[in-house]
Amino acid sequence: MLIRRKQANMSTGSKNPFCLEPITLQAQFFGREKETRRVLGFLHRGQSVSIFGPAQTGKTSLLFHIIHPYVREKQGLAKEQVFAYLDSHSLIGLDPDECNLRIREEVIRQIKNTESVDKAVGIELEQAVRRVSASGGTGYFGLNTLFRGAKYSNLKLVIILDHFEILARSPRVDGDFFSALRALAMSYEVAYLVASRSELYVFEQIRPEVASPFFNFFYSVPLEEFTPEKSRELVVEMLEYVHVEFPEWAVNCILELGNNEPARLQRAGHIAFQIWQENQGDLRVEHGKEIRQQFERFERVRT
C-alpha cells in the first residue's frame, strides 16, 4: 500500500516514472524475476534462448534488462558473456550476405563499446574482419572470422535478435541462412537470444522453405501478460518510486486501459502522470475522460 502524504508534499516536478518506450533504466523495470533467471541460467550454460509472447508483454524491455551488467551480477549468471543487440527491423529487405554483413558490423561496434572487453581485443577483431573484406570475402566469411576471433580471445558472445519474426518471415532469406547461423554458433560457442511473438516452430509451419536445425536448438521462455494483481503492483510501485499517490479511480483507469499488458500499463500510467503534473497534483474524476482520450489517440498513432 502507498503511504499517505499530504497533497502539498507531492512534487509535481518529479520525473514521470512510467515509460512510453522499451525500458532501459533498471529502476523502472518491473517484475519478470522468474523469466530473467531462466534466460540467464540458459545463457550461462551457453544455450541459445527464445523469448516469445504477445505484443505489449515487454519482450524488448526484458532483453535490455537481461543485458544490464548489474542484473547479471546480482543473479550471478552470464556475468562473462558479451552481448550484442540487433533489432531485426534493421535487416528488412536484406539478402543473406547483406544480413551477415549488418550483423557483423553491429557486433564489432558493440564489442568495442563494451567496458568489460579490452579495447585492444576489439581493435584486433575489427582489423581481422577488415582484412577479410579487403580480400573480397563474403559477409558470412567475415562473420565467421569475427566469431572465430572472439572465441580465441575468450569472449563468450550472445547475439540478440529482437523482433525475430521480421527476419524469419523475410522472403529474402531461406533455410540455408539460418542453418549457417547455427553452424557458426556450434563451431565457436556463440549463443543466440531471440525475441518474437510466436514460438520458433511456427515460422517453419508458415514458411516450410526456411526449415532449418536453427529453429530446434533454442530453449523457449514464454512471456505472458501480467495477472491483475501484478498489474496493480506495477502501477503502485512506479508511483511509490517518485513518492506520489493517485486516487483509486485513477489507478483503476490505468489498469483498465493497460489490460494487464506491461507496455500498455506503462503508456496509460505515463499519460495519467502527465495530466496529474499539468494539474499541479489535483487529479479529479473528470480528468479520467482526458486520460482515456489521450491514450486512445496515442494507440491510433502507433498502429
KEFIPA-475690 format. One record per residue: residue in one letter; x, z, y negated of N, C-alpha, C, O, CB in turn. Coordinates in steps of 0.2 Angstrom, whole numbers. Glycine has a CB too. Example, Ala and Ser with C-alpha at 12.3 -4.5 7.8 and 13.67 -1.06 7.14 Angstrom:
R   aa     n_u     n_w     n_v    ca_u    ca_w    ca_v     c_u     c_w     c_v     o_u     o_w     o_v    cb_u    cb_w    cb_v
R    A      66      39      28      62      39      22      66      39      16      71      42      17      57      45      22
R    S      64      35      11      68      36       5      64      39       0      67      40      -6      70      29       3
This chain:
R   aa     n_u     n_w     n_v    ca_u    ca_w    ca_v     c_u     c_w     c_v     o_u     o_w     o_v    cb_u    cb_w    cb_v
R    M       4       0       6       0       0       0       4       0      -6      10       3      -6      -5       6       0
R    L       2      -3     -12       5      -3     -18       5       4     -21      -1       7     -21       3      -9     -22
R    I      10       6     -25      10      12     -29       6      10     -35       8       5     -38      17      15     -30
R    R       2      15     -37      -2      14     -43       2      14     -49       6      19     -50      -8      18     -44
R    R       2      10     -54       6      10     -60       1       9     -66      -4       5     -65      11       5     -60
R    K       2      12     -71      -2      11     -77       0       4     -80       5       1     -79       0      16     -83
R    Q      -6       0     -82      -5      -6     -85       1      -7     -90       4     -12     -89     -11      -9     -88
R    A       2      -2     -94       7      -3     -99      14      -3     -96      19      -5     -99       7       3    -103
R    N      15      -1     -90      21      -1     -86      23      -7     -83      28      -8     -80      22       5     -82
R    M      18     -11     -82      19     -18     -79      22     -23     -84      19     -24     -89      12     -20     -76
R    S      28     -25     -82      31     -30     -86      29     -37     -85      30     -40     -79      39     -30     -85
R    T      25     -40     -89      23     -47     -88      29     -52     -89      28     -58     -88      17     -49     -93
R    G      35     -49     -91      40     -54     -92      44     -54     -85      49     -58     -85      45     -51     -97
R    S      42     -51     -80      45     -51     -73      45     -59     -71      41     -63     -72      41     -47     -68
R    K      50     -60     -67      51     -67     -64      46     -68     -59      45     -63     -55      58     -68     -61
R    N      42     -73     -59      37     -75     -53      40     -74     -47      45     -78     -45      34     -82     -55
R    P      38     -69     -42      41     -69     -36      39     -74     -31      42     -74     -25      40     -62     -33
R    F      34     -77     -32      31     -82     -27      35     -89     -29      36     -91     -34      24     -83     -28
R    C      35     -93     -23      39    -100     -24      35    -106     -23      30    -106     -19      45    -100     -19
R    L      36    -111     -27      32    -117     -26      36    -122     -22      33    -126     -19      31    -121     -33
R    E      43    -121     -21      47    -125     -16      49    -121     -10      48    -115     -10      53    -128     -20
R    P      52    -124      -5      55    -120       0      60    -114      -3      63    -115      -7      59    -125       5
R    I      59    -109       1      63    -103      -2      70    -103       0      72    -104       6      60     -97       1
R    T      74    -102      -5      82    -102      -4      85     -95      -5      90     -93      -3      85    -107      -8
R    L      81     -91      -9      84     -84     -10      81     -79      -5      75     -79      -3      81     -81     -17
R    Q      86     -75      -2      84     -71       4      79     -65       2      75     -63       6      90     -68       6
R    A      79     -63      -5      75     -58      -7      67     -60      -7      63     -56      -7      77     -56     -14
R    Q      66     -67      -7      60     -70      -7      57     -72      -1      51     -74       0      59     -75     -12
R    F      61     -72       4      59     -74      11      56     -68      14      58     -63      14      66     -76      15
R    F      50     -70      18      46     -65      21      45     -67      28      44     -72      30      40     -64      17
R    G      45     -62      33      43     -62      40      48     -67      44      54     -68      42      37     -65      40
R    R      45     -69      49      49     -73      54      55     -70      57      60     -73      59      51     -80      51
R    E      55     -63      58      60     -60      61      61     -62      68      67     -63      70      59     -52      61
R    K      56     -63      72      57     -65      79      60     -72      80      64     -73      84      50     -64      83
R    E      57     -76      76      59     -83      76      67     -84      74      70     -88      77      55     -88      72
R    T      68     -80      69      75     -80      66      80     -78      72      85     -81      73      76     -76      60
R    R      79     -73      75      83     -70      80      83     -75      86      89     -76      89      81     -63      83
R    R      78     -78      88      78     -83      94      82     -89      92      86     -91      96      71     -85      95
R    V      81     -92      86      85     -98      84      93     -96      84      97    -100      87      83    -100      77
R    L      94     -91      81     101     -89      80     104     -87      87     110     -88      88     102     -83      75
R    G     100     -84      91     103     -82      98     105     -89     102     110     -89     105      98     -78     102
R    F     100     -94     101     102    -100     105     108    -103     102     112    -106     106      96    -105     104
R    L     108    -104      95     114    -107      92     120    -103      93     126    -107      94     113    -107      84
R    H     120     -97      94     126     -93      95     129     -95     102     135     -94     103     124     -85      95
R    R     125     -97     107     127     -99     113     128    -107     114     130    -109     119     122     -97     119
R    G     128    -110     108     130    -117     107     124    -121     110     125    -127     111     135    -118     112
R    Q     118    -119     110     112    -123     112     109    -126     106     108    -123     101     107    -118     116
R    S     106    -132     107     103    -135     101      95    -133     101      93    -131     107     103    -143     102
R    V      92    -132      96      86    -129      95      81    -134      91      83    -137      86      86    -122      91
R    S      75    -134      93      69    -137      90      64    -132      87      61    -129      91      66    -143      94
R    I      64    -132      80      58    -128      77      52    -133      76      53    -138      73      61    -125      71
R    F      46    -131      78      41    -135      77      35    -131      75      34    -126      77      39    -140      83
R    G      30    -134      71      24    -131      69      21    -135      64      24    -140      61      26    -124      66
R    P      14    -134      62      11    -137      57      14    -137      51      18    -133      49       3    -135      57
R    A      11    -142      46      13    -142      39      12    -135      36       7    -132      38      10    -148      35
R    Q      15    -133      31      14    -127      27      16    -121      31      15    -115      28       7    -127      25
R    T      19    -121      37      21    -115      40      28    -112      38      30    -107      41      21    -116      48
R    G      32    -116      34      38    -113      31      44    -115      35      49    -111      36      38    -106      31
R    K      44    -121      38      50    -123      43      56    -124      39      61    -121      41      48    -129      46
R    T      55    -127      33      61    -128      29      64    -122      26      70    -121      26      60    -133      23
R    S      60    -117      24      62    -111      21      65    -107      27      70    -103      26      56    -107      19
R    L      63    -107      33      66    -104      39      73    -107      40      78    -103      41      62    -105      45
R    L      74    -113      39      81    -116      40      85    -114      35      91    -112      37      80    -124      39
R    F      83    -113      29      88    -111      23      89    -103      25      95    -101      23      85    -112      16
R    H      84    -100      27      85     -93      29      91     -92      34      95     -88      34      79     -89      31
R    I      90     -96      40      95     -96      45     102     -97      43     107     -95      45      93    -100      51
R    I     103    -102      38     109    -104      36     113     -99      32     119     -99      33     109    -111      32
R    H     109     -95      29     112     -90      25     117     -85      28     115     -82      33     107     -86      21
R    P     123     -85      26     128     -80      30     126     -73      30     128     -70      35     135     -80      26
R    Y     123     -70      25     120     -63      26     116     -62      32     116     -57      35     117     -61      19
R    V     111     -67      33     106     -67      38     110     -67      45     109     -63      49     101     -72      38
R    R     115     -71      46     119     -72      52     123     -65      53     124     -63      59     123     -78      52
R    E     126     -63      48     130     -57      48     126     -51      50     128     -47      54     134     -55      41
R    K     120     -50      47     115     -45      49     113     -45      56     112     -40      59     109     -45      44
R    Q     112     -51      58     109     -52      65     115     -51      70     114     -50      76     106     -59      66
R    G     121     -52      68     127     -53      72     127     -59      77     130     -58      82     127     -46      76
R    L     124     -64      75     124     -70      79     126     -76      75     124     -77      69     116     -71      81
R    A     129     -81      78     131     -88      75     135     -87      68     134     -91      64     124     -92      73
R    K     138     -81      68     142     -80      62     148     -85      61     150     -86      55     145     -73      62
R    E     150     -88      66     156     -93      65     154    -100      65     158    -104      63     161     -92      71
R    Q     147    -101      66     145    -108      65     145    -111      58     145    -107      53     138    -109      68
R    V     147    -117      57     147    -120      51     141    -125      51     140    -130      55     154    -124      49
R    F     136    -124      46     130    -128      46     130    -133      41     133    -133      35     124    -123      44
R    A     127    -139      42     127    -145      38     119    -147      38     117    -149      43     131    -151      40
R    Y     116    -147      32     109    -148      32     108    -155      29     111    -157      24     105    -143      27
R    L     103    -159      33     101    -165      31      93    -166      31      90    -164      36     104    -171      35
R    D      90    -168      26      83    -170      26      82    -177      28      85    -181      25      80    -169      18
R    S      78    -178      33      78    -184      36      75    -189      31      75    -195      33      73    -184      42
R    H      72    -187      26      70    -192      21      75    -196      18      74    -202      16      66    -188      15
R    S      81    -193      19      87    -197      16      89    -202      21      94    -206      20      93    -192      15
R    L      86    -203      27      88    -208      32      83    -213      33      83    -218      37      89    -204      39
R    I      78    -213      28      72    -218      29      75    -225      28      79    -226      23      67    -216      24
R    G      73    -229      32      75    -236      32      82    -238      34      84    -244      33      74    -238      25
R    L      85    -233      36      92    -235      38      93    -237      46      89    -234      50      97    -229      37
R    D      97    -241      47      98    -243      54     103    -238      57     106    -234      54     101    -250      55
R    P     104    -238      64     108    -233      67     115    -232      64     117    -226      63     109    -234      74
R    D     119    -237      62     125    -237      60     125    -234      53     129    -230      51     129    -244      59
R    E     120    -235      49     119    -233      42     117    -225      43     120    -221      38     114    -236      38
R    C     113    -223      48     112    -216      49     118    -212      50     119    -207      47     106    -216      54
R    N     122    -215      55     128    -211      57     133    -211      51     136    -205      50     132    -215      62
R    L     133    -216      46     137    -215      40     134    -210      36     138    -206      33     137    -222      37
R    R     128    -210      35     125    -205      30     126    -198      33     128    -193      29     117    -206      29
R    I     125    -197      39     126    -190      42     133    -188      41     135    -183      40     124    -190      50
R    R     138    -193      43     145    -191      42     147    -189      36     150    -184      35     149    -198      44
R    E     145    -193      30     147    -191      24     144    -185      21     147    -181      18     145    -197      19
R    E     138    -183      23     135    -177      21     138    -171      25     139    -166      22     127    -177      23
R    V     140    -172      31     143    -166      35     150    -165      32     152    -159      31     144    -168      42
R    I     154    -170      30     160    -169      27     159    -165      20     163    -161      19     164    -176      25
R    R     155    -168      16     154    -164      10     152    -157      10     155    -153       7     148    -168       6
R    Q     148    -155      15     146    -148      16     151    -144      19     152    -138      18     139    -148      20
R    I     155    -147      24     161    -143      27     166    -142      21     168    -136      21     164    -148      32
R    K     167    -146      16     172    -145      11     169    -140       6     173    -136       3     173    -151       7
R    N     163    -139       6     160    -134       1     158    -127       5     155    -123       2     153    -137      -2
R    T     160    -127      11     158    -120      15     164    -115      14     170    -117      15     158    -122      22
R    E     163    -110      11     168    -105       9     172    -102      15     178    -101      14     165     -99       6
R    S     169    -102      21     172     -99      27     177    -104      30     181    -103      34     167     -97      32
R    V     177    -111      27     181    -116      30     187    -117      25     187    -118      19     178    -122      31
R    D     193    -117      28     199    -118      24     199    -125      21     197    -130      24     206    -117      29
R    K     200    -125      15     200    -131      11     204    -137      14     203    -143      14     202    -130       4
R    A     210    -135      17     215    -139      20     212    -143      26     213    -149      27     221    -136      22
R    V     207    -139      29     204    -142      35     199    -147      33     199    -152      36     201    -136      39
R    G     195    -146      28     190    -150      26     194    -157      23     191    -162      25     186    -147      20
R    I     199    -156      20     203    -162      17     205    -166      23     205    -172      23     208    -160      12
R    E     208    -163      28     211    -166      33     206    -170      37     207    -176      40     215    -161      38
R    L     200    -167      38     194    -171      42     192    -177      38     191    -182      41     189    -166      43
R    E     192    -176      31     190    -182      27     195    -187      27     193    -193      28     189    -179      20
R    Q     201    -186      27     206    -191      27     206    -194      34     207    -201      34     213    -188      26
R    A     205    -191      40     204    -194      46     199    -199      46     199    -205      49     204    -189      52
R    V     193    -197      44     187    -202      44     188    -208      39     186    -213      41     181    -198      41
R    R     192    -206      33     193    -212      29     198    -217      32     197    -223      31     196    -209      22
R    R     202    -215      36     207    -219      39     203    -224      44     205    -230      45     212    -216      43
R    V     198    -221      48     194    -225      52     190    -230      48     189    -236      50     189    -220      56
R    S     187    -228      43     183    -233      38     188    -238      36     186    -244      36     180    -229      32
R    A     194    -237      34     198    -242      31     200    -247      37     202    -253      35     205    -239      29
R    S     200    -245      43     202    -249      49     196    -253      51     197    -257      56     205    -246      54
R    G     190    -252      48     184    -256      50     180    -253      55     176    -256      58     186    -263      52
R    G     181    -246      56     177    -243      61     170    -242      59     168    -242      53     180    -236      62
R    T     166    -242      64     158    -241      63     157    -234      61     161    -229      61     154    -243      69
R    G     150    -233      58     148    -227      57     148    -222      62     150    -216      61     141    -227      54
R    Y     147    -224      68     147    -220      74     154    -218      76     155    -212      77     144    -224      80
R    F     159    -222      75     166    -221      77     168    -216      72     172    -211      73     170    -227      77
R    G     166    -216      65     168    -211      60     165    -205      62     168    -200      61     166    -214      53
R    L     159    -204      64     156    -198      66     159    -195      72     160    -189      72     148    -199      67
R    N     161    -199      77     165    -197      82     171    -194      80     173    -188      83     166    -203      87
R    T     175    -197      76     181    -194      73     180    -188      70     184    -183      71     184    -200      68
R    L     175    -187      66     173    -181      62     172    -175      67     175    -170      66     168    -182      57
R    F     168    -176      72     166    -171      77     172    -169      81     173    -163      83     160    -173      81
R    R     176    -174      83     182    -173      87     187    -168      83     190    -164      85     185    -179      89
R    G     188    -170      77     192    -167      72     190    -159      71     194    -155      71     193    -170      66
R    A     183    -159      70     180    -152      69     182    -148      75     183    -142      75     173    -153      68
R    K     181    -151      81     182    -147      87     189    -144      88     191    -139      89     180    -151      94
R    Y     194    -149      86     201    -147      87     203    -142      81     208    -139      82     205    -153      86
R    S     199    -142      76     200    -137      71     196    -130      72     196    -126      68     198    -140      64
R    N     193    -130      78     189    -124      80     183    -123      75     181    -117      74     194    -118      80
R    L     180    -128      73     174    -127      69     168    -128      74     168    -133      77     174    -133      63
R    K     164    -124      73     158    -124      78     152    -127      73     149    -123      70     156    -117      81
R    L     151    -134      74     146    -137      69     139    -136      72     138    -137      78     148    -144      68
R    V     135    -135      67     127    -136      68     125    -141      63     125    -140      57     124    -128      67
R    I     122    -146      66     119    -151      61     112    -150      61     108    -151      66     121    -159      64
R    I     109    -149      55     102    -148      54      99    -154      52     101    -158      47     101    -142      49
R    L      93    -156      55      89    -162      53      82    -160      52      78    -159      57      89    -168      59
R    D      81    -159      46      74    -157      44      69    -163      43      71    -168      43      74    -153      37
R    H      63    -161      44      58    -166      44      60    -172      49      59    -178      48      57    -170      37
R    F      61    -169      55      64    -174      60      59    -179      62      61    -185      65      66    -170      66
R    E      53    -178      62      48    -183      64      49    -190      60      47    -195      62      41    -181      63
R    I      52    -189      54      53    -195      50      58    -200      53      57    -206      54      55    -194      43
R    L      63    -197      56      69    -200      59      66    -203      66      68    -209      68      75    -196      60
R    A      63    -198      70      60    -200      76      55    -206      76      55    -210      81      57    -194      80
R    R      52    -207      71      47    -212      70      49    -218      67      46    -223      66      41    -210      67
R    S      56    -218      65      58    -224      61      59    -230      66      62    -230      71      65    -222      58
R    P      56    -236      64      56    -242      68      63    -245      68      64    -249      72      51    -247      65
R    R      68    -242      64      75    -245      64      79    -241      69      85    -244      70      77    -245      57
R    V      77    -236      72      82    -233      77      78    -233      84      72    -233      84      83    -225      74
R    D      82    -233      89      80    -233      96      83    -227     100      86    -223      97      81    -240      99
R    G      81    -228     106      84    -223     111      91    -222     111      94    -217     112      81    -224     118
R    D      95    -228     110     102    -228     111     105    -224     105     110    -220     106     105    -235     110
R    F     102    -224      99     104    -220      94     104    -212      95     109    -209      94     100    -221      87
R    F      98    -210      98      98    -203     100     102    -201     106     105    -196     106      90    -201     101
R    S     103    -206     110     107    -204     116     115    -203     114     118    -199     116     107    -210     121
R    A     116    -207     109     123    -207     106     124    -200     103     130    -197     103     125    -213     101
R    L     119    -198      99     120    -191      96     121    -186     101     124    -181     100     113    -190      91
R    R     117    -186     106     118    -181     112     125    -182     115     128    -176     116     112    -182     117
R    A     127    -188     116     134    -188     119     139    -185     114     144    -182     117     135    -196     120
R    L     138    -186     108     143    -183     103     143    -175     104     148    -171     104     142    -185      96
R    A     137    -172     104     136    -165     105     139    -162     111     142    -157     111     128    -163     105
R    M     138    -166     117     141    -164     123     148    -164     123     152    -160     126     138    -168     129
R    S     151    -169     120     158    -170     120     162    -165     116     167    -163     117     160    -177     118
R    Y     159    -164     110     163    -160     105     159    -153     103     161    -150      98     163    -164      99
R    E     155    -151     108     152    -144     107     148    -143     100     149    -138      97     157    -139     108
R    V     145    -149      98     141    -148      92     134    -147      94     131    -149      99     141    -155      88
R    A     130    -142      90     123    -141      91     119    -144      86     121    -145      80     122    -133      91
R    Y     113    -146      88     108    -148      83     103    -143      82     101    -140      86     105    -155      85
R    L     100    -143      76      94    -139      74      89    -143      70      91    -145      65      96    -132      70
R    V      84    -145      74      79    -150      71      73    -146      69      71    -141      73      78    -156      75
R    A      69    -148      64      63    -145      62      58    -151      62      59    -156      58      63    -141      56
R    S      52    -150      65      47    -156      65      40    -153      66      39    -147      67      48    -161      70
R    R      35    -157      65      28    -154      65      26    -154      73      21    -151      74      23    -159      61
R    S      29    -158      77      27    -158      84      33    -157      88      39    -157      86      24    -165      86
R    E      32    -155      95      37    -154     100      40    -161     101      37    -166     100      34    -151     106
R    L      46    -161     103      50    -167     103      47    -172     108      48    -178     107      57    -166     105
R    Y      45    -169     114      42    -174     119      37    -179     116      35    -184     119      40    -170     125
R    V      33    -176     111      28    -180     108      30    -187     105      27    -192     106      24    -176     102
R    F      36    -187     103      39    -193     100      40    -198     105      40    -204     104      45    -192      96
R    E      42    -196     111      43    -201     117      37    -204     119      37    -209     121      47    -197     122
R    Q      31    -200     118      25    -202     120      22    -207     115      19    -212     117      20    -197     121
R    I      24    -206     109      21    -211     104      26    -217     104      23    -223     103      22    -207      97
R    R      32    -216     105      37    -222     105      41    -222     111      47    -219     111      41    -222      99
R    P      38    -225     117      42    -225     123      49    -228     122      54    -226     126      38    -228     128
R    E      50    -232     118      56    -236     117      62    -231     114      68    -233     115      56    -241     112
R    V      60    -225     112      65    -220     109      67    -215     115      70    -210     113      63    -217     103
R    A      64    -216     121      65    -211     126      73    -210     127      76    -215     128      62    -213     133
R    S      75    -204     127      82    -203     127      83    -195     130      79    -191     129      85    -204     120
R    P      89    -194     133      90    -187     135      91    -183     129      91    -177     130      97    -187     139
R    F      92    -185     123      92    -181     117      86    -177     116      87    -171     114      93    -186     111
R    F      80    -179     118      74    -175     117      73    -170     122      69    -166     122      68    -180     117
R    N      78    -169     127      77    -165     133      82    -159     133      81    -155     138      77    -168     139
R    F      86    -159     128      91    -153     129      91    -148     123      95    -144     121      98    -156     129
R    F      85    -148     120      83    -143     115      79    -137     118      75    -138     122      79    -146     109
R    Y      81    -131     115      76    -125     116      71    -125     110      73    -126     105      80    -119     116
R    S      65    -125     112      59    -125     107      57    -118     105      56    -114     109      53    -129     110
R    V      56    -118      98      54    -112      95      48    -114      91      49    -117      85      60    -108      91
R    P      42    -112      93      36    -113      89      36    -109      83      37    -103      83      30    -112      93
R    L      33    -112      77      32    -108      71      24    -109      70      22    -114      68      36    -111      65
R    E      21    -103      70      14    -103      69      12    -101      62      16     -98      59      10     -99      75
R    E       5    -101      61       3     -99      55       3     -91      55       3     -88      61      -5    -101      54
R    F       3     -88      50       3     -80      49      -4     -78      52      -9     -81      51       4     -78      42
R    T      -4     -72      54     -10     -68      55     -13     -66      48      -9     -66      44      -9     -62      60
R    P     -19     -64      48     -22     -62      41     -18     -56      39     -17     -55      33     -29     -60      42
R    E     -16     -51      44     -13     -45      42      -6     -47      39      -4     -44      34     -12     -41      48
R    K      -3     -52      42       4     -54      40       4     -57      33       8     -57      29       7     -58      45
R    S      -2     -61      32      -3     -65      25      -4     -59      20      -1     -60      15      -9     -69      26
R    R      -8     -54      21      -9     -49      16      -2     -46      15       0     -44       9     -14     -44      18
R    E       2     -44      20       8     -41      19      13     -45      15      16     -42      11      11     -39      26
R    L      13     -52      16      17     -56      11      15     -55       4      20     -54       0      16     -63      14
R    V       9     -56       2       7     -55      -4       8     -49      -8      11     -48     -13      -1     -57      -5
R    V       7     -43      -4       8     -37      -7      16     -36      -8      18     -33     -13       5     -31      -2
R    E      20     -38      -3      27     -37      -3      30     -41      -9      34     -38     -12      30     -39       3
R    M      28     -47     -10      30     -51     -16      29     -47     -22      33     -47     -27      27     -58     -16
R    L      23     -44     -23      21     -41     -29      25     -34     -30      27     -33     -35      13     -40     -29
R    E      26     -31     -24      29     -25     -25      37     -26     -27      40     -22     -30      30     -21     -18
R    Y      39     -32     -25      46     -34     -27      47     -34     -34      53     -32     -37      48     -40     -24
R    V      42     -35     -38      43     -35     -46      39     -30     -49      37     -30     -55      41     -42     -49
R    H      37     -25     -45      33     -19     -47      26     -20     -50      25     -18     -56      37     -15     -52
R    V      23     -25     -47      16     -27     -50      11     -26     -45      12     -27     -39      17     -34     -52
R    E       5     -24     -47      -1     -23     -43      -7     -28     -46      -8     -28     -52      -3     -16     -42
R    F      -9     -32     -41     -15     -36     -43     -22     -32     -41     -21     -28     -36     -15     -43     -40
R    P     -27     -33     -44     -33     -31     -42     -35     -34     -35     -33     -39     -33     -39     -32     -47
R    E     -39     -30     -31     -41     -33     -24     -44     -40     -24     -42     -44     -20     -45     -28     -21
R    W     -48     -41     -29     -51     -48     -29     -46     -53     -30     -47     -59     -26     -56     -48     -35
R    A     -41     -52     -33     -35     -57     -34     -31     -58     -28     -30     -64     -26     -31     -55     -40
R    V     -30     -53     -25     -26     -53     -18     -30     -57     -13     -28     -61     -10     -25     -46     -16
R    N     -37     -56     -13     -41     -59      -8     -42     -67     -10     -42     -71      -6     -48     -56      -8
R    C     -42     -68     -17     -42     -75     -19     -36     -79     -16     -36     -84     -14     -42     -76     -27
R    I     -30     -76     -17     -24     -79     -15     -24     -80      -7     -22     -85      -5     -17     -74     -16
R    L     -26     -75      -3     -27     -75       4     -32     -81       6     -30     -84      11     -29     -69       7
R    E     -37     -82       2     -42     -87       4     -39     -94       3     -39     -98       7     -48     -86       0
R    L     -36     -95      -3     -33    -101      -4     -27    -102       1     -25    -108       2     -30    -101     -11
R    G     -23     -97       2     -17     -98       6     -19    -100      14     -14    -103      17     -13     -92       6
R    N     -24     -98      16     -27    -100      23     -22     -98      28     -21    -102      33     -28    -107      23
R    N     -18     -92      27     -13     -90      32      -7     -95      33      -3     -94      38     -16     -89      39
R    E      -6     -99      28      -1    -104      29       5    -102      24       3    -102      18      -3    -111      28
R    P      11    -100      26      16     -97      21      17    -101      15      17     -98       9      22     -96      25
R    A      17    -107      15      19    -111       9      13    -111       4      14    -111      -2      20    -119      11
R    R       7    -112       7       1    -111       3       0    -104       0      -2    -104      -6      -6    -113       7
R    L       1     -99       4       1     -92       1       6     -92      -5       4     -89     -10       3     -87       6
R    Q      12     -94      -4      17     -94     -10      14     -98     -16      15     -95     -22      23     -97      -8
R    R      11    -104     -15       9    -108     -21       3    -104     -24       3    -104     -30       7    -115     -19
R    A      -2    -102     -20      -8     -98     -23      -5     -92     -27      -8     -90     -32     -13     -96     -18
R    G       0     -88     -24       2     -82     -27       6     -84     -34       5     -80     -39       7     -79     -23
R    H       9     -89     -34      13     -92     -40       8     -93     -45      10     -91     -51      17     -98     -38
R    I       3     -97     -44      -2     -98     -49      -5     -92     -52      -6     -91     -58      -7    -103     -46
R    A      -7     -88     -47     -11     -81     -49      -6     -77     -54      -8     -74     -59     -13     -77     -43
R    F       0     -77     -52       5     -73     -55       6     -76     -62       7     -72     -67      12     -72     -52
R    Q       6     -82     -63       7     -86     -69       2     -84     -74       3     -83     -80       8     -93     -68
R    I      -4     -85     -71     -10     -83     -75     -10     -76     -77     -12     -74     -83     -17     -85     -71
R    W      -8     -71     -73      -8     -64     -75      -3     -63     -80      -4     -59     -85      -5     -60     -68
R    Q       3     -67     -80       8     -67     -86       5     -69     -92       5     -66     -98      14     -70     -84
R    E       1     -75     -92      -2     -78     -98      -7     -74    -101      -8     -74    -107      -5     -85     -96
R    N     -10     -69     -97     -15     -65    -100     -12     -58    -101     -16     -53    -101     -21     -65     -95
R    Q      -6     -57    -101      -2     -51    -103      -4     -45     -98      -5     -39    -100      -4     -48    -110
R    G      -5     -47     -92      -7     -42     -86     -14     -40     -86     -16     -36     -82      -3     -36     -88
R    D     -18     -44     -90     -25     -42     -90     -29     -48     -85     -31     -53     -88     -28     -42     -97
R    L     -29     -47     -79     -31     -51     -74     -39     -49     -72     -40     -44     -69     -27     -52     -68
R    R     -43     -53     -74     -50     -52     -73     -54     -57     -68     -51     -62     -67     -54     -52     -80
R    V     -59     -55     -66     -63     -58     -61     -64     -66     -63     -64     -70     -59     -70     -55     -59
R    E     -66     -67     -69     -67     -73     -72     -61     -78     -71     -61     -84     -72     -69     -73     -79
R    H     -55     -75     -71     -49     -79     -70     -48     -82     -63     -44     -86     -62     -43     -75     -72
R    G     -52     -80     -59     -52     -82     -52     -54     -90     -52     -51     -93     -48     -57     -79     -47
R    K     -58     -92     -56     -60     -99     -56     -54    -103     -58     -53    -109     -56     -66    -100     -61
R    E     -50    -101     -63     -45    -104     -66     -39    -105     -60     -36    -110     -60     -42    -101     -72
R    I     -38     -99     -57     -33     -99     -51     -35    -105     -46     -31    -108     -44     -33     -92     -48
R    R     -41    -105     -44     -44    -110     -39     -43    -117     -42     -40    -121     -38     -51    -109     -37
R    Q     -45    -118     -48     -44    -125     -51     -37    -127     -51     -35    -133     -50     -47    -125     -58
R    Q     -32    -123     -54     -25    -125     -54     -22    -126     -47     -18    -131     -46     -21    -119     -58
R    F     -24    -122     -42     -22    -123     -35     -24    -129     -33     -21    -133     -30     -24    -117     -31
R    E     -31    -131     -34     -33    -137     -31     -30    -143     -35     -29    -148     -31     -41    -138     -32
R    R     -29    -143     -41     -25    -148     -44     -18    -149     -42     -16    -155     -41     -25    -147     -52
R    F     -15    -144     -40      -8    -144     -38      -8    -147     -31      -4    -151     -29      -5    -137     -37
R    E     -13    -146     -27     -13    -148     -20     -15    -156     -20     -12    -160     -16     -19    -145     -16
R    R     -19    -158     -25     -21    -165     -26     -14    -169     -28     -13    -175     -25     -26    -166     -31
R    V     -10    -166     -32      -4    -170     -34       1    -170     -28       4    -175     -28      -1    -166     -40
R    R       1    -165     -24       6    -165     -18       4    -170     -13       8    -174     -10       6    -158     -15
R    T      -3    -172     -12      -5    -176      -7      -6    -183     -10      -8    -188      -7     -11    -174      -4
